[in-house]
């Protein structure tokens, strides 16, 4: 890769960190190349490249952030490109940082919103990286709520001399997108009505996602975050209002990640989840942080990273202890069960399901349940059991639980019902009931065709791959004819 012209000043910061980490020049280059591969980058650095960096040359593009992450993993503390004496950049890796302060968190997540709301299609092509889960989940687990989030006046943004800051997603200002007079500007006071509006907007977009898939209104949600939520976060508010504001921003950011996940923009979704986790810390909402980690665990399960999914679920459990309501405890244990299930770990999966069931039994009418956990009811728990038993190839149990979930699940959860119907079809197939399996799957395929959800389509494709040994059977030919008719 081409480099910028060499500087005359040797990079003593980088040299000191190389010595502290115990890297050779070749070893550092090799680790940067390996991390690049995790992000779909074909880098070709060697010991000569590192020598040039030590002499003062600045690597281009994403490389400074990648080098910083190599040292972060090795030394166990968060380091930025500036800490290494390297230029700040707008890297592909940006967005996975766990910010050191609420102000920095707002800068990072706002940059993500702005870039995603524009015509930056490459952002939606970024690869998911399992290694990118380690530092944020660890920092959340050992971290504490920020001491102060209130903003009683808007500070003048003067770059701090000599103080490193995390790399941000730089987006050029678009003159055509100037604020209209009626729109909120930075510095305005955040009111209770603003917070109520954020909650209502979250419920609206959640409903659209459940019914029609993540691709239906995802861009509208991201633009709302950019144009409404960012100015609020940069406005003025006291401590209590500020905590509630950060909580609402965390919820909407997690939802933006969830809808991105549903359209298979997995690297982007991962970044939204990390930033939602950091915003939840500013909100002093430990329980919601555990929910974000569960969301990250579910994405890891979907992508086949079962071991990472188990760890995320356990970090979530450890982070809230026994203080969370029974329904939240149920959600956490069910997430761990799903991860063990995808790994084929029968005993561990069964034990986690038992813990989830007992936690649900401990719930009582009138218990205070966070609004974001109210979806987790008997239908959802039965759904979790069905998925786990399917993954463990315990098809009779999978069918029983999937049928129960479909009986209990409200129609508004259309995508979840679709997933459960495919689980039931897979169980029927495993039990040798080919006619019923194909009929159920055809219904699911028809529903998937009406949604903008890559996950829904992938559930159907997974079932079709399982049909391959029976491809010449009459029910399978009939199923294919029905699917073909859907276009």
C-alpha positions as CSV (number, residue, x, y, z in Angstrom):
1,X,0.0,0.0,0.0
2,X,1.2,3.5,-0.7
3,X,2.4,5.6,2.3
4,X,2.5,9.3,3.0
5,X,5.9,11.0,2.7
6,X,8.1,10.3,5.7
7,X,8.3,12.8,8.5
8,X,11.6,13.8,10.0
9,X,10.6,13.0,13.6
10,X,10.9,9.4,14.7
11,X,7.7,8.0,16.2
12,X,8.9,7.4,19.8
13,X,5.3,6.7,21.1
14,X,5.0,3.8,18.7
15,X,8.5,2.5,19.6
16,X,7.7,2.6,23.3
17,X,4.5,0.7,22.9
18,X,6.2,-1.9,20.7
19,X,8.7,-2.5,23.4
20,X,6.0,-2.7,26.1
21,X,4.0,-5.2,24.1
22,X,7.1,-7.3,23.3
23,X,6.5,-7.2,19.6
24,X,9.1,-7.6,16.9
25,X,8.6,-5.4,13.8
26,X,7.6,-8.5,11.8
27,X,5.3,-9.7,14.6
28,X,3.4,-6.4,14.6
29,X,3.1,-6.4,10.9
30,X,1.7,-9.9,10.9
31,X,-0.9,-9.0,13.5
32,X,-2.1,-6.0,11.6
33,X,-2.5,-8.1,8.5
34,X,-4.4,-10.7,10.4
35,X,-6.8,-8.1,11.9
36,X,-7.2,-6.7,8.5
37,X,-8.4,-10.1,7.3
38,X,-11.1,-10.1,10.0
39,X,-12.5,-6.9,8.3
40,X,-12.2,-8.2,4.8
41,X,-9.0,-6.2,4.0
42,X,-6.1,-7.7,2.1
43,X,-3.1,-6.0,3.8
44,X,0.5,-6.8,2.9
45,X,2.6,-5.2,5.6
46,X,6.0,-6.6,6.8
47,X,8.8,-5.6,9.1
48,X,10.0,-2.9,6.6
49,X,6.6,-1.3,6.8
50,X,6.9,-1.1,10.6
51,X,10.4,0.4,10.3
52,X,9.0,3.1,8.1
53,X,6.3,3.9,10.7
54,X,8.9,4.1,13.4
55,X,10.8,6.6,11.2
56,X,7.7,8.8,11.1
57,X,5.7,7.7,8.0
58,X,2.0,7.6,8.4
59,X,0.0,4.6,7.2
60,X,-3.1,5.4,5.2
61,X,-6.8,4.6,5.5
62,X,-7.9,2.1,8.1
63,X,-4.4,1.0,9.2
64,X,-3.8,3.4,12.1
65,X,-7.0,2.2,13.8
66,X,-6.1,-1.4,13.2
67,X,-2.7,-0.9,14.7
68,X,-4.3,0.7,17.7
69,X,-6.6,-2.3,18.1
70,X,-3.7,-4.7,17.9
71,X,-2.1,-2.9,20.9
72,X,-5.4,-2.7,22.7
73,X,-5.8,-6.5,22.6
74,X,-2.2,-7.1,23.6
75,X,-2.0,-4.6,26.5
76,X,-5.5,-4.8,27.8
77,X,-6.3,-1.1,27.7
78,X,-7.9,1.0,25.1
79,X,-5.5,2.8,22.8
80,X,-6.2,5.1,19.9
81,X,-4.2,5.9,16.8
82,X,-3.1,9.2,18.4
83,X,-1.8,7.3,21.4
84,X,0.6,5.6,18.9
85,X,1.7,8.8,17.3
86,X,-0.4,8.1,14.2
87,X,-2.8,10.4,12.3
88,X,-6.5,10.3,13.1
89,X,-8.5,8.8,10.4
90,X,-12.1,7.8,9.5
91,X,-11.5,4.0,9.5
92,X,-13.7,1.1,8.7
93,X,-13.0,0.0,12.3
94,X,-14.6,3.2,13.7
95,X,-17.7,2.6,15.7
96,X,-16.4,-0.4,17.7
97,X,-14.7,1.9,20.3
98,X,-16.1,2.0,23.8
99,X,-15.9,5.7,24.5
100,X,-14.2,7.0,27.6
101,X,-16.8,9.8,28.3
102,X,-20.4,10.6,27.4
103,X,-19.2,13.5,25.2
104,X,-17.0,11.1,23.2
105,X,-19.8,8.5,23.0
106,X,-22.1,11.1,21.4
107,X,-19.4,12.1,18.9
108,X,-18.8,8.4,17.9
109,X,-22.5,7.4,17.6
110,X,-23.5,10.7,15.9
111,X,-20.8,10.1,13.3
112,X,-22.2,6.6,12.7
113,X,-25.7,8.0,12.3
114,X,-24.7,10.7,9.9
115,X,-22.7,8.4,7.7
116,X,-25.4,5.7,7.7
117,X,-28.1,8.2,6.8
118,X,-26.2,9.3,3.7
119,X,-25.3,7.4,0.5
120,X,-22.4,5.5,2.1
121,X,-23.3,2.0,0.9
122,X,-19.8,0.7,1.9
123,X,-20.8,1.1,5.6
124,X,-23.5,-1.6,5.1
125,X,-20.9,-3.9,3.6
126,X,-18.5,-3.9,6.6
127,X,-17.8,-7.4,7.9
128,X,-18.8,-8.6,11.4
129,X,-15.8,-9.3,13.5
130,X,-16.0,-11.6,16.6
131,X,-12.8,-10.1,18.0
132,X,-14.6,-6.7,18.1
133,X,-16.9,-8.0,20.9
134,X,-14.2,-8.5,23.5
135,X,-13.2,-5.0,24.5
136,X,-16.7,-3.4,24.6
137,X,-18.2,-6.2,26.7
138,X,-15.2,-6.2,29.1
139,X,-15.3,-2.4,29.4
140,X,-19.1,-2.5,30.1
141,X,-18.7,-5.3,32.7
142,X,-15.9,-3.5,34.7
143,X,-17.1,0.0,34.1
144,X,-19.4,2.2,36.1
145,X,-22.1,4.7,35.2
146,X,-20.6,8.1,34.2
147,X,-20.6,10.4,37.2
148,X,-22.0,13.3,35.3
149,X,-24.0,13.6,32.1
150,X,-25.8,16.9,32.7
151,X,-25.2,19.7,30.2
152,X,-26.2,23.1,31.6
153,X,-24.4,25.0,28.8
154,X,-23.1,24.1,25.4
155,X,-19.3,24.0,25.4
156,X,-17.2,25.6,22.7
157,X,-15.6,22.8,20.8
158,X,-11.8,23.6,20.9
159,X,-9.5,20.8,20.0
160,X,-7.5,19.7,23.0
161,X,-3.8,20.0,22.5
162,X,-1.9,16.8,23.1
163,X,-5.0,14.9,24.3
164,X,-5.9,11.8,22.2
165,X,-9.4,11.2,21.1
166,X,-11.0,8.2,19.5
167,X,-11.1,8.1,15.7
168,X,-14.4,9.3,14.3
169,X,-16.4,8.7,11.2
170,X,-15.8,11.9,9.3
171,X,-18.7,13.1,7.1
172,X,-18.4,16.3,5.1
173,X,-21.1,18.8,5.7
174,X,-23.8,18.9,3.1
175,X,-24.9,22.5,2.4
176,X,-28.2,21.2,1.1
177,X,-29.1,19.8,4.5
178,X,-29.2,23.0,6.5
179,X,-31.5,23.1,9.5
180,X,-34.9,24.6,8.9
181,X,-36.0,27.3,11.4
182,X,-38.5,25.0,13.2
183,X,-35.9,22.2,13.7
184,X,-34.1,21.7,17.0
185,X,-30.6,23.1,17.2
186,X,-27.8,22.1,19.5
187,X,-28.0,23.9,22.8
188,X,-31.8,23.8,23.2
189,X,-33.2,22.5,26.4
190,X,-34.5,18.9,26.4
191,X,-38.0,18.6,27.9
192,X,-40.1,15.8,29.3
193,X,-42.1,16.0,26.1
194,X,-39.0,15.3,24.0
195,X,-38.4,12.2,26.1
196,X,-42.0,11.0,25.7
197,X,-41.7,11.5,21.9
198,X,-38.5,9.4,21.8
199,X,-40.3,6.5,23.5
200,X,-43.3,6.8,21.1
201,X,-41.0,6.8,18.1
202,X,-39.2,3.7,19.4
203,X,-42.5,1.9,19.8
204,X,-43.5,2.9,16.3
205,X,-40.3,1.7,14.6
206,X,-40.3,-1.5,16.7
207,X,-43.8,-2.3,15.5
208,X,-42.9,-1.7,11.9
209,X,-39.8,-4.0,12.3
210,X,-41.9,-6.8,13.9
211,X,-44.5,-6.7,11.2
212,X,-42.6,-5.9,8.0
213,X,-39.0,-6.5,8.6
214,X,-35.9,-4.4,9.4
215,X,-35.6,-3.1,5.8
216,X,-39.0,-1.4,5.8
217,X,-38.2,1.8,7.8
218,X,-34.6,1.4,8.8
219,X,-33.3,4.5,6.9
220,X,-36.1,6.6,8.4
221,X,-35.0,5.6,11.9
222,X,-31.4,6.4,11.2
223,X,-32.4,9.9,9.8
224,X,-34.5,10.5,13.0
225,X,-31.5,9.7,15.1
226,X,-29.4,12.1,13.1
227,X,-31.8,15.0,12.9
228,X,-33.7,14.7,16.2
229,X,-31.7,12.7,18.7
230,X,-28.2,14.1,18.1
231,X,-29.3,17.7,18.6
232,X,-31.0,16.6,21.9
233,X,-27.8,14.9,23.1
234,X,-26.0,18.1,22.3
235,X,-28.6,20.2,24.0
236,X,-28.9,21.2,27.6
237,X,-30.4,19.0,30.4
238,X,-30.0,18.2,34.1
239,X,-28.8,14.9,35.5
240,X,-32.1,13.1,35.7
241,X,-33.3,14.2,32.2
242,X,-29.9,13.4,30.8
243,X,-29.9,9.8,32.1
244,X,-33.4,9.3,30.6
245,X,-32.2,10.9,27.3
246,X,-29.2,8.6,27.1
247,X,-31.5,5.6,27.9
248,X,-33.8,6.6,25.0
249,X,-30.9,7.1,22.6
250,X,-29.5,3.7,23.6
251,X,-32.8,2.1,22.9
252,X,-33.2,3.7,19.5
253,X,-29.6,2.9,18.6
254,X,-30.0,-0.7,19.5
255,X,-33.1,-0.8,17.3
256,X,-31.1,0.7,14.4
257,X,-28.6,-2.1,14.9
258,X,-31.4,-4.7,15.1
259,X,-32.9,-3.5,11.8
260,X,-29.4,-3.5,10.3
261,X,-28.9,-7.1,11.5
262,X,-32.2,-8.0,9.9
263,X,-31.1,-6.9,6.5
264,X,-27.7,-8.7,6.9
265,X,-25.6,-5.5,7.4
266,X,-23.8,-7.3,10.1
267,X,-20.7,-5.2,10.6
268,X,-22.9,-2.0,10.8
269,X,-25.3,-3.7,13.2
270,X,-22.4,-4.7,15.4
271,X,-21.2,-1.1,15.6
272,X,-24.7,0.1,16.6
273,X,-24.9,-2.5,19.3
274,X,-21.5,-1.4,20.8
275,X,-22.6,2.2,20.8
276,X,-25.9,1.4,22.4
277,X,-24.0,-0.5,25.1
278,X,-22.0,2.6,25.8
279,X,-25.0,4.9,25.8
280,X,-26.7,2.6,28.3
281,X,-23.7,3.1,30.6
282,X,-24.2,6.8,30.4
283,X,-27.9,6.2,31.2
284,X,-26.8,4.2,34.4
285,X,-29.1,1.5,33.1
286,X,-27.3,-1.8,33.8
287,X,-30.3,-3.9,32.9
288,X,-30.6,-2.4,29.5
289,X,-26.9,-2.9,28.9
290,X,-27.5,-6.6,29.6
291,X,-30.2,-6.6,27.0
292,X,-27.9,-5.0,24.4
293,X,-25.4,-7.8,25.2
294,X,-28.1,-10.4,24.7
295,X,-28.9,-8.8,21.3
296,X,-25.2,-9.0,20.4
297,X,-25.3,-12.7,21.5
298,X,-28.2,-13.4,19.2
299,X,-26.4,-11.9,16.3
300,X,-23.4,-14.1,17.1
301,X,-25.6,-17.2,17.2
302,X,-27.1,-16.3,13.9
303,X,-23.7,-16.0,12.3
304,X,-22.4,-19.2,13.9
305,X,-20.2,-17.8,16.5
306,X,-21.5,-19.8,19.4
307,X,-18.6,-19.5,21.8
308,X,-18.7,-15.7,21.6
309,X,-22.4,-15.8,22.0
310,X,-22.1,-17.8,25.2
311,X,-19.6,-15.4,26.6
312,X,-21.8,-12.4,25.8
313,X,-24.8,-13.9,27.5
314,X,-22.7,-14.7,30.6
315,X,-21.2,-11.2,30.8
316,X,-24.8,-9.9,30.6
317,X,-25.8,-12.2,33.5
318,X,-22.7,-11.2,35.6
319,X,-23.3,-7.5,34.9
320,X,-26.8,-7.4,36.4
321,X,-26.5,-10.2,39.0
322,X,-29.7,-11.1,40.7
323,X,-31.1,-7.5,40.7
324,X,-32.9,-7.7,37.4
325,X,-36.7,-8.6,37.3
326,X,-37.5,-12.3,36.7
327,X,-38.5,-11.6,33.1
328,X,-35.1,-10.1,32.3
329,X,-33.4,-13.0,34.0
330,X,-35.4,-15.3,31.8
331,X,-34.3,-13.5,28.7
332,X,-30.6,-13.7,29.8
333,X,-30.7,-17.4,30.5
334,X,-32.6,-18.1,27.2
335,X,-29.9,-16.3,25.3
336,X,-27.2,-18.5,26.8
337,X,-29.3,-21.6,26.0
338,X,-29.5,-20.5,22.3
339,X,-25.8,-20.2,22.2
340,X,-25.2,-23.6,23.7
341,X,-27.7,-25.0,21.3
342,X,-26.0,-23.8,18.2
343,X,-22.8,-25.4,19.6
344,X,-24.6,-28.7,20.1
345,X,-23.9,-28.6,23.9
346,X,-26.9,-30.6,25.1
347,X,-26.2,-30.5,28.9
348,X,-25.3,-26.8,29.0
349,X,-28.2,-25.9,26.8
350,X,-30.7,-27.9,28.9
351,X,-29.4,-26.4,32.1
352,X,-29.8,-22.8,30.8
353,X,-33.3,-23.6,29.6
354,X,-34.2,-24.9,33.1
355,X,-32.8,-21.7,34.6
356,X,-34.9,-19.6,32.1
357,X,-38.0,-21.6,33.0
358,X,-37.5,-21.2,36.7
359,X,-36.9,-17.4,36.3
360,X,-40.2,-17.1,34.3
361,X,-42.1,-19.1,37.0
362,X,-40.8,-16.6,39.6
363,X,-42.5,-13.7,37.8
364,X,-45.7,-12.4,39.4
365,X,-48.5,-10.3,38.1
366,X,-47.8,-6.7,38.9
367,X,-44.1,-7.1,38.7
368,X,-42.4,-4.0,37.3
369,X,-41.0,-5.0,33.9
370,X,-38.9,-2.7,31.7
371,X,-40.8,-1.7,28.5
372,X,-38.1,-3.3,26.3
373,X,-38.6,-6.7,28.0
374,X,-42.3,-6.9,27.9
375,X,-42.2,-8.9,24.6
376,X,-40.6,-11.8,26.5
377,X,-43.6,-13.8,27.6
378,X,-44.6,-17.5,27.5
379,X,-44.8,-17.4,23.7
380,X,-41.3,-16.1,23.4
381,X,-40.0,-18.6,25.9
382,X,-41.6,-21.5,24.0
383,X,-40.0,-20.1,20.9
384,X,-36.6,-20.2,22.5
385,X,-37.2,-23.8,23.6
386,X,-38.2,-24.7,20.0
387,X,-35.1,-23.2,18.5
388,X,-32.8,-24.9,21.0
389,X,-34.4,-28.3,20.5
390,X,-34.2,-27.9,16.7
391,X,-30.5,-27.1,16.9
392,X,-30.0,-30.1,19.1
393,X,-32.0,-32.2,16.6
394,X,-34.5,-33.1,19.3
395,X,-37.3,-32.7,16.8
396,X,-40.3,-34.0,18.8
397,X,-39.7,-31.5,21.6
398,X,-38.9,-28.8,19.1
399,X,-42.3,-29.4,17.4
400,X,-44.2,-29.2,20.7
401,X,-42.7,-26.0,21.8
402,X,-43.0,-24.3,18.4
403,X,-46.7,-25.2,18.2
404,X,-47.2,-23.8,21.7
405,X,-45.5,-20.6,20.7
406,X,-47.6,-20.2,17.6
407,X,-50.7,-20.7,19.6
408,X,-49.8,-18.0,22.1
409,X,-48.0,-15.5,19.9
410,X,-49.9,-12.4,18.9
411,X,-50.2,-11.7,15.1
412,X,-48.4,-8.4,15.5
413,X,-45.1,-10.3,15.9
414,X,-45.3,-11.4,12.3
415,X,-41.6,-12.1,11.7
416,X,-41.2,-14.0,15.0
417,X,-44.2,-16.2,14.0
418,X,-42.6,-16.8,10.6
419,X,-39.3,-17.9,12.3
420,X,-41.3,-20.2,14.6
421,X,-43.2,-21.7,11.7
422,X,-40.0,-22.6,9.9
423,X,-38.7,-24.2,13.2
424,X,-41.9,-26.2,13.3
425,X,-41.5,-27.2,9.6
426,X,-37.9,-28.3,10.3
427,X,-39.0,-30.4,13.2
428,X,-41.8,-32.0,11.1
429,X,-39.2,-32.8,8.5
430,X,-36.9,-34.3,11.1
431,X,-39.8,-36.5,12.2
432,X,-40.4,-37.7,8.7
433,X,-43.7,-35.7,8.2
434,X,-42.8,-34.4,4.8
435,X,-46.3,-33.2,3.7
436,X,-46.8,-31.1,6.9
437,X,-43.2,-29.8,6.7
438,X,-43.6,-28.5,3.2
439,X,-47.1,-27.0,3.9
440,X,-45.7,-25.1,6.9
441,X,-42.7,-23.9,5.0
442,X,-44.8,-22.7,2.0
443,X,-46.8,-20.6,4.4
444,X,-43.6,-19.1,5.8
445,X,-42.2,-18.5,2.3
446,X,-45.3,-16.5,1.4
447,X,-44.9,-14.4,4.5
448,X,-41.2,-13.8,3.8
449,X,-42.0,-12.6,0.4
450,X,-44.1,-9.8,2.0
451,X,-41.3,-8.7,4.3
452,X,-38.1,-6.8,3.9
453,X,-36.1,-9.1,6.0
454,X,-33.0,-11.0,4.9
455,X,-33.3,-13.2,8.0
456,X,-36.8,-14.2,7.1
457,X,-35.6,-15.2,3.6
458,X,-32.6,-17.1,5.1
459,X,-34.8,-19.1,7.5
460,X,-36.7,-20.3,4.4
461,X,-33.5,-21.0,2.5
462,X,-32.2,-23.0,5.4
463,X,-35.3,-25.2,5.4
464,X,-34.9,-25.7,1.6
465,X,-31.3,-26.9,2.1
466,X,-32.7,-29.5,4.5
467,X,-35.2,-30.6,1.8
468,X,-32.4,-31.5,-0.7
469,X,-32.3,-35.2,0.2
470,X,-36.1,-35.3,-0.7
471,X,-36.0,-33.2,-3.8
472,X,-37.7,-35.8,-6.0
473,X,-40.6,-36.4,-3.6
474,X,-44.1,-35.1,-4.6
475,X,-44.5,-32.8,-1.6
476,X,-41.2,-31.1,-2.3
477,X,-42.1,-30.5,-5.9
478,X,-45.4,-29.0,-4.8
479,X,-43.5,-26.8,-2.4
480,X,-41.2,-25.5,-5.1
481,X,-44.1,-24.8,-7.4
482,X,-45.8,-22.7,-4.7
483,X,-42.6,-20.8,-4.0
484,X,-42.0,-20.2,-7.7
485,X,-45.4,-18.7,-8.0
486,X,-44.5,-16.1,-5.4
487,X,-41.9,-14.7,-7.8
